[in-house]
Amino acid sequence: MIRALRAAASGMYAQQLKLDNIANNLANVNTTGFKKGQIQFQDLMYQIIRPASGSLQSNTVEPADLSVGHGVRAAANTRSFAQGTLVQTENPLDIAMAGDGFLQIMMPDGTLAYTRDGHIGIDPDGRLVTANGYELEPGIDLPPDTQSVIISREGIVSIVTSGQTQQEEIGQLELARFVNNAGLSAIGQNLFQETVASGPPIRGEAGRDGFGQIEQGYIESSNVSVVEEMIAMITAQRAYEINSKSIKTAEAMLEKAVNLKR
């Protein structure tokens, strides 16, 4: 009975974590460049009550162990980096990566972070920065008399200055990608950081060597499907209820065992 109580409790806790993850996915359904997470479960250790072995009396072999599991645990929260829908904004400083690749961001502490959020702005010093004011890496500075900014699909940044009609190339957006995107650590603000699991960044130009192209005037929406998340929510709720009923059943059986003496 104690095994049933503990196993069912672990199931309730696991489904609670799953619901927490679903709620976070749904909360970020309109977050630019957001990548949904999915909780992965593993069963816990098993208690071998009777191992499979040969019988000396009948000269037979029992085909399987008699074992009982101890429940479930959340093993990982894997993140899906499937492409989100590209939404046209007509803002020339909005960009989206159509394919693999991240923009590189220089953090205040000097470390690099990576993002799929292409909402780019200009700070008072004329530098291209993220919505949070973090500078792109490599940095790109715009002259004070810049009239328009043109970003090619290969990431080449050109400008047209006041009184001029010809475009002038001033920089190149460099992208980064990873062998294992799912290993990146999400740190909030639409940013990811490199980990041992992700491997080191592979840097290159958009549209070459496996990197996606850059689309100016677009942003990448979240890859969360509301319908899929609602179905997953119903499944988690029912699994939680079933585990709670297992606890009630085990408690009722314990009560009957305690009352045998009466």
Backbone as a ProteinNet text record, in pm:
[ID]
protein_1_A
[PRIMARY]
MIRALRAAASGMYAQQLKLDNIANNLANVNTTGFKKGQIQFQDLMYQIIRPASGSLQSNTVEPADLSVGHGVRAAANTRSFAQGTLVQTENPLDIAMAGDGFLQIMMPDGTLAYTRDGHIGIDPDGRLVTANGYELEPGIDLPPDTQSVIISREGIVSIVTSGQTQQEEIGQLELARFVNNAGLSAIGQNLFQETVASGPPIRGEAGRDGFGQIEQGYIESSNVSVVEEMIAMITAQRAYEINSKSIKTAEAMLEKAVNLKR
[TERTIARY]
82.1	0	86	195.9	282.5	342.5	376.3	429.5	327.2	202	97	82.5	88.8	76.8	190.3	312.2	428.5	430.2	396.3	396.4	292	172.5	67.5	103.6	168	209.6	312.6	405.7	504.2	436.3	330.4	255.1	184.9	128.2	62.3	162.1	279.2	381.9	430.6	447.7	493.2	390.9	262.4	159.6	146.8	177.9	177.9	287.6	406.6	515	477.3	409.3	366.1	269.1	176.2	81.1	151.5	250.4	329.1	395	448.6	515	415.1	297.3	193.3	149.2	132.4	91.6	195.3	323.3	428.6	425.6	401.2	389.5	275	159.3	43	62.7	131.5	156.9	244.3	326.9	418.2	373.1	243	193.6	216.1	225	248.9	388.5	479	615.7	699.7	761.5	839.8	955.1	963.7	1075.2	1072.9	960	954.3	950.5	1021.6	1024.3	964.1	862.6	787.4	870.8	840.2	905.9	811	866.4	786.8	855.5	782.9	838.4	849.7	965.5	988.7	992.9	925.5	915.5	996	1038.8	1105	1048.3	1038.2	994	1107.8	1069.3	1167.1	1214.4	1301.3	1358.6	1249.7	1279.9	1186	1236	1142.5	1174	1148.1	1254.1	1241.5	1193	1068.4	1011.7	1053.7	1055.7	1101.1	1169.2	1297.7	1367.2	1332.6	1346.7	1328.4	1443.7	1412.4	1517.6	1463.5	1552.3	1512.4	1456.2	1362.3	1304	1371.7	1428.3	1497.6	1400.2	1276.8	1181.4	1119.7	1078.5	1009.4	1097.8	1223.4	1317.3	1261.6	1196.1	1142	1206.7	1188.6	1243.4	1128.9	1122.3	1020.5	1056	963.3	996.5	1019.7	977.6	989.4	1001.5	1061.8	1068.7	930.2	913	798.9	851.7	818.1	872.1	763.5	784.2	688.9	766.2	716.5	781	745	823.6	803.3	757.6	705.5	648.3	722.5	715.6	766	838.4	925.7	991.6	1005.9	1012.4	1038.3	1188.3	1225.7	1367	1425.3	1348.4	1401.7	1286.4	1317.5	1224.2	1287.3	1253.3	1312.4	1240.7	1318	1262.5	1259.3	1145.6	1131	1173.8	1269	1314.7	1257.7	1138	1070.8	1043.3	1047.4	1027.8	889.3	884.5	756.8	713.6	589	536.6	600.4	639.1	693.7	578.2	578.2	471.5	528.7	467.4	515.8	477	575.5	551	571.7	646.5	682	771.2	823.2	922.7	1060.7	1139.4	1268.2	1369.2	1346.9	1438.9	1393.8	1285.6	1243.7	1302.6	1364.5	1420.4	1382.6	1373.8	1343.3	1439.4	1475.8	1561.7	1472.7	1474.6	1398.7	1489.5	1494.4	1585	1667.3	1774.5	1856.5	1941	1961.8	2050	1994.8	2085.1	2050.5	2129.3	2067.6	2142.8	2229.9	2348.7	2439.1	2425.8	2413.7	2390.2	2501.7	2557.3	2659.2	2590	2607	2546.1	2630.7	2572.6	2648.5	2772	2772.7	2888.3	2994.8	2974.2	3072.9	3053.6	2953.6	2926.8	2830.8	2823.5	2735.1	2606	2497.1	2368.4	2316.3	2212.1	2162.7	2010.2	1956	1811	1757	1627.4	1553.3	1460.7	1463.6	1379.8	1445.6	1381	1439.1	1389.2	1330.8	1291.6	1419.3	1469.4	1592.7	1559.4	1636.9	1620.1	1753.5	1750.3	1871	1882.1	1997	2015.8	2063.6	2075.4	2115.6	2251.9	2337.8	2469.3	2469.2	2350.5	2340.9	2374.9	2379.9	2411.8	2283.8	2291.5	2179.2	2173.6	2058.8	2043.5	1911.6	1897.7	1772.5	1671.4	1551.3	1447.5	1488.7	1580.7	1628.6	1753.9	1798.1	1915.1	2047.6	2048	2173.1	2225.1	2354.4	2413.1	2431.8	2408.1	2434.5	2584.9	2619.8	2760.6	2775.2	2859.8	2942.4	2857.9	2906.9	2832.3	2825.2	2713.6	2692.7	2648.5	2723.2	2694.7	2639.7	2532.6	2471.6	2514.1	2550.8	2582.7	2461.6	2483.9	2370.6	2275.4	2325.6	2241.7	2178.3	2168.5	2107.4	1958.7	1916.5	1777.2	1702.1	1768.2	1704.1	1807.8	1760.1	1845.8	1795.1	1884.9	1849.9	1931.2	1864.6	1931.6	1899.4	2001.7	1981.5	1955.2	1916.6	1891.9	2020.5	2133.9	2262.4	2312.2	2234.7	2271.6	2357.7	2376.7	2456	2371.8	2426.7	2355.7	2405.2	2313.1	2345.4	2256.3	2299.6	2222.5	2217.2	2121.3	2115.2	2115.2	2214.4	2227.8	2158.7	2146.1	2077.1	2144.6	2065.5	2117.3	2177	2177.1	2234.6	2124.4	2151.7	2058.6	2119.9	2251.8	2321.6	2331.7	2318.4	2332.9	2481.3	2508.1	2644.4	2648.7	2729.4	2741.2	2823.5	2767.9	2837.2	2865.4	2813.6	2838.5	2769.3	2790.4	2736.3	2684.6	2560	2505.1	2559.1	2620.3	2673.2	2578.4	2544.9	2456.1	2536.9	2473.8	2534.1	2432.4	2479.5	2394.2	2468.8	2397.5	2453.9	2420.6	2508.2	2483.8	2357	2335.1	2218.4	2148.3	2054.9	1982.3	1905.6	1855.4	1777	1860.2	1993.1	2079.7	2103.7	2055.2	2072.6	1994.1	2045.2	1979.8	1901.2	1769.6	1685.8	1704.2	1738.1	1764.4	1662.7	1556	1456	1491.2	1398	1413.3	1438.4	1382.9	1399.3	1544.6	1624.1	1766.6	1801.5	1902.4	1958	2107.8	2162.7	2307	2360.8	2486.4	2556	2575.2	2565.2	2593.8	2682.1	2725.1	2801.7	2717.1	2586	2497.3	2475.3	2473.1	2449.6	2572.2	2690.6	2813	2847.3	2967.4	3007.9	2933.7	2922.2	2851.7	2930.3	2856.6	2913	2869.1	2961.4	2928.2	2942.2	2856.7	2863.8	2767.3	2759.1	2673.9	2539.5	2436	2301.6	2297.3	2221.6	2203.1	2315.7	2413.5	2526.5	2554.4	2607.2	2656.1	2552.7	2427.3	2323.3	2251.8	2293.1	2225.9	2103.5	1999.2	1880.4	1902.2	1810.2	1817.2	1749.9	1788.1	1729.6	1622.7	1506.6	1395.5	1370.8	1395.9	1373.1	1225	1178.6	1038.5	947.4	1006	930	980	895.7	937.2	887.8	953.7	912.9	823.2	702.9	611	646.6	583.2	602	560.6	627.9	589.4	492.4	426.5	327.8	196.1	141	8.7	-91.4	-184.5	-281.7	-362.9	-402.9	-484.2	-406.5	-280.7	-199.2	-180.3	-158.7	-138.4	-265.9	-381.9	-508.4	-534.7	-502.4	-517.8	-423.9	-298.7	-202.6	-248.2	-314.2	-364.5	-473.4	-563.3	-669.9	-609.9	-509.9	-445.2	-378.4	-308.7	-242.4	-344.2	-456.6	-560	-618.3	-647.1	-704.2	-603	-477.1	-374.5	-359.8	-369.3	-361.9	-478.5	-598.4	-716.8	-703.9	-654.4	-638.6	-541.2	-431	-334.3	-392.8	-473	-535.6	-634.3	-703.5	-793.8	-716.1	-595.2	-511.7	-478.4	-450.3	-421.6	-544.4	-661.9	-784.5	-812.4	-790	-813.5	-717.7	-589	-490.1	-524.5	-571.1	-608.4	-728.7	-824.8	-942.5	-904.9	-811.9	-767.6	-690.8	-611.1	-541.2	-641.8	-745.7	-846.9	-914.4	-945.6	-1008.5	-915.4	-785.2	-689.4	-679	-683.3	-675.8	-800.6	-914.7	-1041.3	-1070.7	-980.1	-1003.5	-1020.7	-954.2	-958	-1089.9	-1163.1	-1286.2	-1397
-120.4	0	126.1	120.7	237.8	266.4	158.8	178.4	249.8	209.5	271.7	419.9	452.7	593.5	677.3	625.8	701.5	710	600.9	601.7	699	695.7	786.7	931.8	955.5	1092.2	1143.6	1056.1	1097.8	1128.6	1052.3	1079.7	1214.6	1249.3	1379	1492.8	1474.1	1579	1595.3	1483.9	1490.1	1561.7	1532.8	1598.8	1746.3	1778.7	1919.4	1995.5	1933.9	1996.2	2010.4	1908	1914.8	2030.2	2048.1	2158.6	2293	2301.4	2424.8	2459.9	2358.2	2381.9	2424.1	2359.5	2396	2540.5	2578.4	2715.5	2815.7	2781.3	2871.3	2882.2	2768.4	2772.3	2862.8	2845.8	2926	3073.3	3100.8	3239.6	3310.1	3232.8	3290.5	3266.9	3244.7	3215.4	3333.5	3455.7	3573.7	3632.1	3556.1	3603.1	3578.3	3682.5	3671.6	3574.1	3476.8	3382.3	3279.7	3271.2	3175.3	3032.6	2943.1	2801.6	2720.6	2641.7	2569.6	2457.9	2428.3	2319.4	2203	2085.1	1964.9	1880.3	1848.5	1768.1	1622.5	1562.5	1420.9	1344.5	1229.5	1151.1	1021.8	972.6	842.2	768.4	635	557.4	546.2	524.8	515.1	370.8	349.4	216.4	115.8	-11	-119.7	-206.1	-252.9	-347.1	-488.7	-569.7	-708.2	-793.1	-834.8	-919.2	-1064.9	-1110.4	-1245.1	-1242.1	-1267.7	-1262.4	-1382.9	-1363.8	-1475.8	-1573.7	-1701.3	-1800.3	-1940.2	-2033	-2170.2	-2237.3	-2329.2	-2403.7	-2540.3	-2572.3	-2699.8	-2817.2	-2792.8	-2903.1	-2943.6	-2844.6	-2877.1	-2861.3	-2818.8	-2800	-2704.4	-2596.3	-2493.2	-2358.6	-2265.5	-2131	-2030.4	-1953	-1848.4	-1740.5	-1700.5	-1612.6	-1467.1	-1422.1	-1279.8	-1259.1	-1144.8	-1105.9	-1069.9	-1082.7	-1023	-894.5	-781.8	-654.3	-549	-447.8	-337.4	-205.8	-114.5	14.6	110.5	216.8	314.9	450.8	453.6	579.2	638.7	770.9	842.7	969.1	1017.3	1145.3	1222.9	1355.8	1440.6	1438.1	1394	1378	1500.8	1567.5	1681.6	1764.3	1888.7	1975.9	2009.7	1933.1	1953.9	2067.1	2145.4	2262.3	2237.7	2263.3	2246.3	2374.5	2361.4	2476.8	2474.8	2418.4	2422.4	2567.5	2592.6	2727.6	2780	2902.8	2969.2	3041.5	3082.3	3153.1	3291.2	3329.1	3463.1	3560	3667.3	3766.9	3897.8	3952.9	4077.6	4196.2	4282.7	4402	4531.1	4521.9	4637.9	4736.6	4696.4	4777.5	4735.7	4824.5	4784.4	4734.3	4761.1	4713.9	4582.8	4525.1	4391.6	4289.5	4184	4078.7	3942.6	3844.2	3706.6	3612.8	3504.5	3402	3291.6	3277.5	3171.6	3050.8	2970.9	2857.8	2861.1	2785.2	2772.2	2896.2	2931.8	3043.4	3133.4	3195.4	3288.4	3417.9	3528.5	3651.9	3644.8	3703.3	3705.1	3838.3	3830.5	3947.3	3960	4080	4106.2	4150.5	4071.4	4102	4203	4269.7	4368.7	4312.8	4182.7	4124.2	4074.9	4100.3	4062.6	3924.9	3849.1	3717.4	3730.7	3625.4	3625.3	3550	3601.3	3531.7	3523.5	3442.3	3415.9	3426.2	3477.9	3499.8	3480.6	3446.3	3442.6	3563.9	3650.5	3769.7	3876.4	3910.1	4004.8	4147	4183.2	4322.8	4403.4	4472.9	4549.4	4698.2	4770.7	4914.7	4985.7	5118.1	5201.5	5278.3	5266.3	5338.8	5481.8	5567.1	5706.4	5722.8	5621.2	5628.5	5576	5538.6	5492	5345.7	5269.1	5126.8	5045	4934.5	4842.5	4759	4759.3	4690.5	4614.6	4526.1	4453.2	4541.7	4488.1	4563.8	4596.9	4519	4543.2	4629.1	4675.9	4763.5	4692.2	4558.2	4484.7	4494.7	4521	4543.1	4411.5	4416.5	4301.1	4276.6	4150.6	4112.2	4040.1	4088.2	4209.4	4336.3	4442	4566.7	4638.1	4705.3	4784.1	4923.4	5024.6	5164.2	5236.4	5312.2	5389.4	5535.7	5598.2	5741.6	5824.4	5943.8	6025.9	6066.5	6074.3	6119.7	6004.1	5887.7	5771.3	5795.9	5772.4	5789.5	5657	5551.7	5421.1	5311.4	5196.9	5080.9	4965.5	4901.4	4786.8	4667.1	4556.8	4434	4324.7	4272.5	4170.4	4034.8	3937.1	3802.5	3736.5	3786.5	3733.8	3806.8	3904.3	3975.8	4097.4	4137.9	4258.3	4380.9	4470.6	4590.9	4709.2	4772.7	4890.9	5005.7	5127.5	5246.5	5343.4	5431.7	5546.8	5669.7	5756.5	5875.1	5994.8	6100	6220.3	6279.8	6308.5	6368.6	6270.1	6141.2	6039.6	5946.7	5884	5786.2	5647.4	5638.2	5511.2	5447.2	5315.3	5242.7	5228.9	5235.6	5220.2	5103.3	5005.1	4889.4	4926.6	4897.1	4935.5	4817.2	4700.1	4587.9	4460.4	4356.2	4223.6	4160.5	4115.2	4041.1	3898.8	3855.9	3720.3	3636.4	3518	3427.1	3317.4	3253.2	3138.5	3025.5	2904	2787	2683.9	2579.9	2481.9	2341.8	2248.1	2108	2059.4	2102.6	2060.9	2184.2	2238.9	2357.4	2331.7	2209	2175.9	2185.3	2182.5	2192.3	2333.6	2434.3	2573.2	2602	2692.5	2730.2	2859	2853.9	2973.6	3058.2	3186.5	3274.2	3387.8	3380.4	3485.9	3596.6	3689.3	3801.8	3753.9	3637.5	3577.4	3542.1	3515.9	3489.2	3346.7	3291.5	3160.5	3175.6	3083.1	3079.9	2941.6	2940	2815.7	2730.2	2598.3	2504.5	2392.4	2305.6	2189	2101.5	2092	2007.5	2062.8	2194.3	2254.1	2247.1	2243.8	2252.3	2396.9	2423.2	2561.4	2615.1	2747.2	2804.8	2787.5	2766.5	2763.2	2892	2978.1	3110.3	3114.1	3195.2	3206.6	3310.2	3319.8	3416.9	3354.3	3435.9	3389.1	3338.3	3229.3	3174.7	3086.4	3057.2	2974.2	2868.3	2755.6	2650.6	2609.7	2596.8	2550.4	2658	2784.4	2894	2939.4	2981.5	3032.7	3172	3214.4	3348.8	3448.5	3575.2	3682.8	3752.6	3769.2	3836.6	3969.8	4079.8	4212.4	4247.5	4314.4	4352.4	4242.5	4135	4023.2	3992.2	3928.3	3869.5	3725.3	3643.9	3504.3	3492.1	3442.6	3425.6	3299.8	3284.4	3165.6	3040.1	2927.7	2801.3	2720.3	2787	2721	2706	2585	2559.1	2554.5	2647.2	2654.5	2525.7	2471	2349.2	2233.1	2216.3	2106.9	2122.9	2246	2268.5	2243.6	2277.1	2252.5	2102.6	2026.7	1880.9	1823.5	1873.6	1827.3	1863.7	1978.3	2019.2	1925	1886	1791.9	1657.8	1611.6	1484.1	1489.2	1599.6	1614.7	1618.2	1686.5	1695.3	1558	1480	1346.8	1254.2	1263.2	1180.1	1217.1	1346.2	1391.1	1333.9	1337.3	1284.7	1134.3	1061.4	916.6	883.1	956.9	933.3	966.6	1071.1	1105.1	995.7	934.1	824	701.2	681.2	570.3	588.1	713.2	740.9	713.7	756.3	731.4	582.2	506.6	362.1	293.9	331.8	273.4	306.8	430	471	391.4	365.3	286.9	142.9	85.9	-50.2	-56.6	45.4	49.4	61.1	139	154.9	20.3	-56.2	-187	-282.8	-274.7	-360.2	-322.5	-193.2	-146.6	-188.2	-191.9	-222.8	-371.9	-456.7	-602	-649.2	-586.1	-630.5	-596.5	-502.7	-459.1	-561.6
0	0	0	77.9	83.9	-52.8	-127.2	-262.4	-350.4	-340.3	-421.4	-388.8	-260.6	-220.8	-277.5	-264.5	-311.8	-464.8	-531.9	-678.1	-731.9	-673.5	-717.8	-689	-574.9	-541	-641.3	-681.7	-782.1	-915.2	-947.9	-1070.2	-1064.7	-949.5	-934.8	-947.3	-886.5	-894.4	-1038	-1109.6	-1248.8	-1336.3	-1317.4	-1397.6	-1360.9	-1237.2	-1197.3	-1272.3	-1283.6	-1359.7	-1507.3	-1559.6	-1699.2	-1719.7	-1627.2	-1637.7	-1625	-1535.9	-1523.4	-1656.5	-1723.9	-1852.2	-1959.2	-1961.2	-2057	-2034.4	-1907.7	-1875.9	-1925.2	-1911.4	-1960	-2112.2	-2179.9	-2326.1	-2370.3	-2306.7	-2344.3	-2310.2	-2199.3	-2162.2	-2265.8	-2337.6	-2435.9	-2579.7	-2599.1	-2733.1	-2828.1	-2775.7	-2858.8	-2839.5	-2776.9	-2755.1	-2879.9	-2930.9	-3054.1	-3037.6	-3128.5	-3128.8	-3017.3	-2942.8	-2831.6	-2884.6	-2814.5	-2850.3	-2735.7	-2766.9	-2664.3	-2602.7	-2476.6	-2405.6	-2385.8	-2364.7	-2340.4	-2234.7	-2126.3	-2017.6	-2061.3	-2036.2	-2064.9	-1932.5	-1927.9	-1804.3	-1814.4	-1698.9	-1687.1	-1567.2	-1579.3	-1463.6	-1362.8	-1237.1	-1128.8	-1112.4	-1014.7	-991.4	-955.7	-981.4	-954.7	-840.1	-758.8	-652.8	-703.5	-706.2	-752.7	-636	-642.3	-536.9	-556.5	-681.6	-712.8	-849.6	-855.1	-983.7	-1070.3	-1199.4	-1291.8	-1273.9	-1254.9	-1230.9	-1262.5	-1265.4	-1290.9	-1166.2	-1183.7	-1073.6	-1063.8	-947.2	-929.8	-927.4	-882.3	-868.5	-1002.6	-1081.2	-1206.8	-1329.2	-1306.9	-1417.4	-1522.9	-1475.4	-1564.9	-1531.8	-1620.7	-1602.9	-1601.9	-1497.3	-1490.9	-1592.6	-1677.9	-1791.1	-1754.5	-1637.4	-1605.6	-1455.4	-1419	-1278.6	-1227.2	-1095.6	-1028.1	-964.4	-1023.8	-977	-974.9	-891.5	-878.7	-887.8	-971.8	-987.5	-875.8	-866.3	-760	-812.6	-935	-982.8	-1100	-1110.5	-1226.9	-1181.8	-1268.3	-1240.7	-1371.1	-1359.4	-1475.4	-1503.3	-1623.4	-1656	-1723	-1807.1	-1880.8	-1936.6	-1966.1	-2036.4	-2170.7	-2272.9	-2404.3	-2475.4	-2549.3	-2617.4	-2768	-2828.4	-2972.3	-3043.3	-3135.6	-3212.2	-3353.7	-3367.8	-3496.8	-3536.3	-3666.2	-3717.3	-3683.5	-3628.5	-3607.9	-3734.7	-3738.8	-3855.9	-3866.9	-3988.4	-4012.2	-4034.8	-3957.7	-3962.8	-4014.7	-4117.9	-4177	-4089.8	-4062	-3980.6	-4059.4	-4169	-4251.6	-4176.9	-4062.3	-3991.8	-4041.9	-4102.6	-4161.2	-4059.4	-3931	-3828	-3765.1	-3815	-3772.5	-3868.4	-3814.1	-3898.4	-3840.5	-3927.8	-3887.3	-3957.8	-3889	-3947.5	-4004.6	-4136.1	-4201.9	-4214.7	-4108.6	-4103.1	-3975.9	-3973.6	-3853.3	-3831.8	-3705.2	-3673.7	-3565.7	-3490.9	-3384	-3402.8	-3365.2	-3353.7	-3229.2	-3236.5	-3122.4	-3048.6	-2917	-2833.7	-2730.8	-2718.3	-2616.2	-2487.6	-2382.4	-2253.9	-2175.8	-2075.3	-1998.1	-1929.3	-1895.4	-1828.4	-1926.7	-2055.8	-2155.5	-2215.5	-2168.9	-2226	-2343.6	-2424	-2539.9	-2508.4	-2557.4	-2553.4	-2696.6	-2715	-2849.9	-2849.7	-2959.1	-2963.8	-3104.4	-3110.3	-3236.9	-3246.8	-3146.9	-3144.9	-3231.6	-3342.9	-3437.2	-3424.7	-3309.8	-3287.1	-3260.2	-3361.4	-3348.9	-3341.2	-3260.9	-3249	-3260.4	-3245	-3252.3	-3121.4	-3053.9	-2928.2	-2956.2	-2853.7	-2876.6	-2942.4	-2934	-2996.9	-3139.7	-3191	-3328.7	-3347.1	-3238.9	-3248.9	-3261.3	-3337	-3345.6	-3218	-3150.8	-3022.9	-3020.6	-2922.7	-2903.2	-2831	-2810.9	-2741.1	-2597.8	-2540.4	-2404.3	-2401.9	-2518.5	-2524.4	-2532.9	-2554.4	-2566.1	-2709.5	-2723	-2854.1	-2929.6	-3061.9	-3145.7	-3153.7	-3176	-3192.4	-3326.3	-3417	-3406.7	-3412.1	-3346.5	-3338.6	-3473	-3493.9	-3615.4	-3573.7	-3617.8	-3584.6	-3707.3	-3687.4	-3795.1	-3785.4	-3896.5	-3895.2	-3853.9	-3797.2	-3752.3	-3864.4	-3988.8	-4099.3	-4176.9	-4113.3	-4179.9	-4204.6	-4327.7	-4364.9	-4371.5	-4414.6	-4423.7	-4406.2	-4358.9	-4335.1	-4420.1	-4492.5	-4577	-4530.7	-4499.7	-4456.1	-4557.3	-4621.6	-4724.2	-4660.8	-4741.1	-4691.1	-4642.1	-4687.6	-4642.4	-4517.6	-4467.4	-4346	-4368.5	-4492.4	-4520.8	-4487.2	-4403.8	-4360.6	-4443	-4512.3	-4593.2	-4548.9	-4576.7	-4539.4	-4656.6	-4649.4	-4738.7	-4649.3	-4667.6	-4583.6	-4647.2	-4567.9	-4612.6	-4735.9	-4838.4	-4960.1	-5057.7	-5025	-5112	-5164	-5278.1	-5334.3	-5342.2	-5332.2	-5339.6	-5201.5	-5197.4	-5071.7	-5035.4	-4906.5	-4856.6	-4757.2	-4783.2	-4694.2	-4571.2	-4451.6	-4328	-4234.4	-4264.5	-4174.3	-4219.5	-4141.3	-4171.6	-4043.5	-4044.6	-3931.1	-3935.1	-3826.6	-3816.9	-3732.6	-3780.2	-3707.7	-3639.3	-3543.7	-3474.5	-3471.8	-3481	-3464.8	-3382.2	-3338.8	-3247.3	-3294.8	-3261	-3295.2	-3226.2	-3102.4	-3024.9	-2969.3	-3046.9	-3001	-2871.5	-2854.5	-2735.2	-2607.7	-2621	-2504	-2456	-2530.1	-2488	-2360.8	-2280.4	-2154.7	-2175.5	-2151.4	-2161.9	-2036.5	-2054.5	-1939.6	-1930.1	-2010	-2008.9	-2107.7	-2126.8	-2219.3	-2362.7	-2396.8	-2529.8	-2560.3	-2457.9	-2475.6	-2434.3	-2501.4	-2468.2	-2446.9	-2367.9	-2348.5	-2378.6	-2421.1	-2454.1	-2329.9	-2344.9	-2237.5	-2292.1	-2201.9	-2245.8	-2337.2	-2307.1	-2386.5	-2526.8	-2541.2	-2673	-2761.9	-2700.3	-2777.4	-2806.6	-2856.3	-2885.7	-3007.2	-3019.3	-3134.4	-3263.7	-3370.5	-3505	-3572.7	-3607.4	-3660.1	-3811.3	-3874.4	-4019.2	-4071.9	-4203	-4269.4	-4304.6	-4299.8	-4332.6	-4476.5	-4495	-4628.7	-4677.8	-4590.8	-4631.1	-4524.8	-4568.6	-4477.4	-4373.6	-4413.8	-4322.9	-4245.2	-4259.6	-4189.9	-4269.6	-4195.3	-4260.8	-4316.1	-4400.5	-4456.1	-4362.9	-4376.2	-4297	-4380.5	-4320.6	-4386.9	-4316.9	-4387.6	-4330.8	-4335	-4229.3	-4221.8	-4171.9	-4114.4	-4059.3	-3918.7	-3840.2	-3714	-3710.3	-3629.8	-3613.4	-3491.5	-3511.3	-3399.5	-3319.9	-3205.9	-3122.9	-3198.8	-3169.3	-3233.4	-3147	-3052.7	-2966.4	-3041.6	-3041.8	-3097.9	-2982.2	-2982.1	-2872.3	-2864.2	-2979.2	-2979.4	-2917.6	-2957.8	-2902.3	-2751.9	-2707.2	-2564.4	-2485.1	-2540.7	-2471.8	-2459	-2563.9	-2556.1	-2451.2	-2449.1	-2348.8	-2207.9	-2194.3	-2063.2	-2014.3	-2104.8	-2067.3	-2026.9	-2102.6	-2070.8	-1934.1	-1906	-1775.6	-1662.2	-1684.6	-1581.2	-1549.5	-1654.5	-1633.1	-1565.4	-1605.5	-1541.6	-1394.1	-1363.9	-1224.4	-1144.5	-1202.4	-1133.9	-1109.5	-1210.2	-1195.7	-1084	-1075.8	-969	-832.1	-826.7	-697.4	-655.1	-753.8	-720.5	-673.5	-726	-678.7	-531.4	-492.7	-351.8	-265.9	-311.7	-236.3	-223.2	-329.6	-325.6	-229.7	-235.1	-143.8	1.3	25.3	160.8	210.4	119.8	157.9	191.3	116.3	144	276.2	305	434.2	548.8	528.6	632.2	660.3	557.5	577.5	653.7	619.8	688.8	837	866.6	1005.9	1084.3	1017.4	1084	1095.6	1050	1057.7	1201.9	1294.6	1433.8	1502.3	1451.3	1516.8	1503.3
[MASK]
++++++++++++++++++++++++++++++++++++++++++++++++++++++++++++++++++++++++++++++++++++++++++++++++++++++++++++++++++++++++++++++++++++++++++++++++++++++++++++++++++++++++++++++++++++++++++++++++++++++++++++++++++++++++++++++++++++++++++++++++++++++++++++++++++++++

